[in-house]
Amino acid sequence: ASGKVEATTAVAANATKSAAIVGNDAVVAGAGITANTAPWSGPAAIAIGAAGMAAVLALTGSLKSSAGGEWQVPHDRLNLVHKDETILPANIAGPLRNLVESGGSTGGGHTINITAMDSRDVHRALMTGGALHKALTGLNRNFTTVK
């Protein structure tokens, strides 16, 4: 339970930090809009700048952080991406989720059945030059020879 509380606290702290950054950027954007529109709009530039600032502030409600991971994003949205996080396109993420949910098994692969009369036959198959050793080497496996 402690880990969940810490993760929730970290997410809340990131959201607060993100909102503060967007708030500061909104002020800068509003000032820039006011300055750029003042020559042709006169006093109306203040209202235009305020509208621009409001538009930027509106982003704080839709800006989310996926700190700590998020199994599947529920809908389209803006996202705060952190260093070392991975974002996968849906055509990769979906099959990867399915693979993990199925326990990591995709079926297929290689199955090797060894039928031997005694331990000497197994030893011969595993030794350098043995049939199994040759087969695994052909598959580019890092096969250790039994001595």
Steps between C-alpha positions, in 0.01 A plus 500: 500500500789733578631473142160598358480802731851608397419453131175696538685777684766511227236521226321780688829687545575466127152623412542801730842576351362465146209733580744759637712479185195537276380792716831681454499423129144632475610836644791516253269405212240759602764771522644404163158500335420839652830647380462359149138607450525847661629679186188415301237444774579775749344454845320185378841330510453452874183296444664304217800422723269395786316266264832348393602459863166331577549262207840395633362461854225275364773253416567433870176304521599270216874473569570166668810324625564130460768496769517154648345346189158468349386169356271652238414863431118522506457777241690751287668768713808708554760325713807605697779265397792439734863410433553127435129427446391307194203584282386226264265532204171313537595233245793398724348576842188284445685179410752566779216535756346177367836323531546612861140418594533149354801430720761573236428200282452548129500134413734366239867495582718192500437176683783251529419143595788273595445128488794305636569147605752598765702794632780439249259575212405833662867580555582427134211722379621792711870474419665711231418325176186341643171546315342725765812716527502547121128587495530759778813650347310530172234702686775737623453395864780546750527131575741371762653163426468231766834350591 
